[in-house]
Amino acid sequence: GGFSREFDGAQDYDFILRCAENARSIYHIPKILYHWRAHPDSTAGDPKTKIYAFQAGRRAVAAHLKRVGVEASVSLTKFPGVQKIDYVLNSKEEFVVLGMEDATIIEGSLDQLKAIAQQENVGVVGGAGCDRNHFIQCGVFLDFQNKKYEYVFEKEILTEGGYMDRIHTFQNYMAVCGPVVMRKSIYDRFKEESKELNGEAEIINLCLKAYEAGYENVYDPYVKFQYKNNRKDKNQEEILMEKWGTKWKRDPYNNPNLKKGFWY
C-alpha cells in the first residue's frame, strides 16, 4: 500500500494501477469529480517541464504488467504521457483474422494484434484503419437510442493526435472494426451460422457478443491499415442495431459530456 518513491511524479498513476489489479470491477462515472489549476511550470501547462513524470509513468506501467504476469516492454512516444506497449507473442493457439479483404497494412503487423488477442480476458483486437484520405475508421461508438454506429475518431487524420492524443492510446471499446484478430476459440464460440450479417457488421456483432460475455475488445493504434472502400453498409447497420438496440441504454465507453465527434 501507500506511495513508492520509485514513481515520484506518477504516484497516483502507480496507485490506481495497483488498485485496478485488485478491483472486482471498474466503472466510469461521467461526472467531473476532480480538477486542478494549471500554472506555467505545471505539466498541465507545459508537459515538457516534467519529463521525469512521464518516465515514472512508463515505469509504473512496466511494473504493473510484470505484476500481472504479462510479458511486454513499455516505451514513451512523441505524445506526452502516452506509452507504447509491445506485447510478446508466445501463444500456440490458432487465430482468426477478419476484414483484410480490401485492407493493406501500412504500419505494424498482425502479430502485434495477436500478442494482445492471446490474453485470456481479451475478445477482439483491432488496429487503426483509415480511408484513402487518411481519415480514421477504427473504434466504434454504438448509439443505441438512434440505432446507429459511428467511428470514434471519425473525420480525424490518422497521423494527428486527436483529442487528448487518444488516437495513439491503447484503449477498450464495446466494438472495434476490421481488420481484427481474435483467438479461434473466441470466433468459434461467437460466430453465427446465419449469413444475415457480413463484413463490418459481422465483426461488430462478434465484438458485442464477446463484450456481453465479459471479454474486452481492444484498439491498438500502432497497427495501421488503409482501406480501399467505404466499409459501412446502411442496410447491414440497420439489421445490426435492430438486433442489439434494446440490449443496452448507452455505450459505456462514450463520455456524454463531450460533443459529437469526441465520443471517448
N, C-alpha and C positions, 0 to 999 in steps of 0.2 A: 504494500500500500504506500500512499504518500507520493512525493515527487522525487525524482532522481536528478542529481547534478549533471549526469551524463547528457541529459536532454535539455539543459538550460536554453531558453529561447523557444522551446517547443514542449514545455512541461505539460500543458493542457492537452496537446496532441497525444503524447505518450499515455497520459492518464485515461483519456477517452478510449484509446485502443485497448488498454488493459481492461477497462470496464466492459467494452464490447465483447471481449473474449469470454466473459463470464455472464453475459446477459442472456436471458431466455428469449427475448425478442427486442427489436429496436423499432421505434415508431417516430415518424416525422410529425412534429407539431407545427402547423403552418401559421405560426404567430411570431411576432418579434419579441423575443424573450431576453435579448442581450444586445447591447451596443456599446461603443466606446468612442471617445474623442480621438481625432487624428491631428497630430502636430507635425511640423516639418521633419522631425527626427524619428517619427514612428514608422513601423513597417506598413501601416495603413496609408501613410502619406507618401512614402517612397520606399518600396520593398528592398531596394539595393542597399539601404543603410544598415541592414541587419542580415547579411548573407549567412552569418553563423546560425541564425534561427532556421533557415531552410536546410542547412547541413544537419542540424539537430533533428529536424523533421524527417529527413531521409534516414537517419539512424533509428529513429523511433519506428518507422515503418519496417525497416530491416529487422529490428528486434522483435516486432510483432509477428512477422512472417516466420521467424525462427521458432518463436514460442508455440505457434500453431502447427508447426511441422511442415511448412510449405517451402520447397526449395526454389529460391528466386534471388535475383540481385536487384538492387534499387539504385537508380541514378537520378540526378536532377536534370531538368530540361531548361530551355530558354525562357519558359514561362515561370515566373517566381512562385515558389510554393507547390508547383506541380511536379510529381515524380513519375518516372517511367519504371515499370516493374517488368523484368524479364524472367518469366517462369521457366523452370526446367521441365522439359517433356520427358517423362520416364514411364509412361503408361503403355502396356501391351494391348490395351483394349482397342477394338476397332472404332473408327469414327465415320460419321456420315457428313457429307458436305452438300448443302443445297444452295441454289441461286447463282451458280457460276456460269450459267448458260450464255449470258451476254455481258459478263464482267471480266475485267482484266486487273490483275494485281499490279499496283503501281508502287507499293512500298510494303515491306514486311513479307510474311509468309503464312500459309495456312497452319504450319507447325506452331506458330505463336498462339493462334486461336485454340489449337488442340491442347496446348500446355495449360490453358485455363479450363477448357471443357473437361479435362481429365479429373478435376476436383469433384468430390462426391456431392457437394452442395450445389453444383452448377448444372443448369439445364442446357441453354442455348447460348452460344457466343457469336457476336457479330462484330465486324470491323467498321471503319469509316468509309462509307461509299459516297460517290459524287457523280454528277452527270458530266456531259462534255464541257460544260462551262465551269466546272469545279464547284457547283452548288451542291450542298450536302444532302444526302438521303441516308440516314442511318438509324439512330434510336427512334422509337415510335411512341407518340403520345396518343392514348386512347380517350377520345371524347365520347363517353357513354351517353351523355344527355342528348347530344346531337347525332349520335350513331355514325361517327366517322373517326378516322385516324389521320394523324398528321405526323410529319417528320419533325423531331425535336429541334434540330438545327436548320430547319428549312430556310432557304434564302441566305444562309451564311456560306462563306467561302472556306473551303477545306484548309487552306493554308493560314487562315487567320485564327485568332484565339477564341473569339466569341465571348459571350457573357461570362465573366469570371474565369476565362480560359477553360471553360467546360468542354469545348470541342476536343481538347487534348488531355482530358482526365478520364481515367478508368471509372466506370460507374454502372449501376444496375438499372434496368428498366423492366416494365411488365413485358415488353417485347422489343426485340431488335429485328432488323431486316437484313436480307441477304446481300452477299453470300454469308452463310452461317455454318458453324461447325457444332456438332453435338456427338456424344457417345452413341454408338449404335444401340446400346441398351435403352437409352432415352428415346431415340427415334422409334424403336420397335414398340415401346410402351405407349407412346402418344400418337403415332401415325393413325390415319383414318383410311379405311379401305375405300370409302366414298371419294369420288373424284369431284365432288361439289366445289371444293376449294383447290386452287392451284397457284403456282407462282408465289408472289409475295404474301398473298392472303393465307396460303397454306403454311408458310413459315411463321407468320404471326399467330395463327391458330395453334401451332405446335408450342410456341412460346407461352401462350396463355394457359395451355394445358399443363405445361411444366411449372409455371408460376402457381397455378391453382393447387398443384401437388406439393408445393413448398420449395421448389428449386429456384435458384437465382439466374436470371438472364443477364448477361454481361456485355457491355460495349467496350471494345478495345480500340482506342484511337490510333494505335501505332501499326495497324494493318489496314492499308488503304486500297480501295477498289475504285475503278471507274466503270460506269455503266454506259451501254450504247443506247438504251431505250428508256422511256419513262416506265417505271415499274408498277405504278398504281393503276388498278383496273376498277372503274367505278362500280360495275356490277358485282365483282368479287368483294369489294369493300362493303357493299350493302348486305350481301349474304353473311359475311364475317360478323358485322356489327349486329345484325339481326340475331345471330346465334349467341353473342356474348353481351348484348346491350343491357340486359336486366341482371346480369351476374354481379356487377359492382356499380356503385353510385358514382365513383370518381377514380381516376388513375392516381394511386398513392404516390407516384413519382412526380406528379405535377405539383408545382407550387402555385396555388390560386392567387397569391399576391402579385404575381408577375403578369405582364400583359401578354397578349397573344404573340407567339413567336419566341417567347422566353419561357418555355414550359417548365424547365428544370429547376 
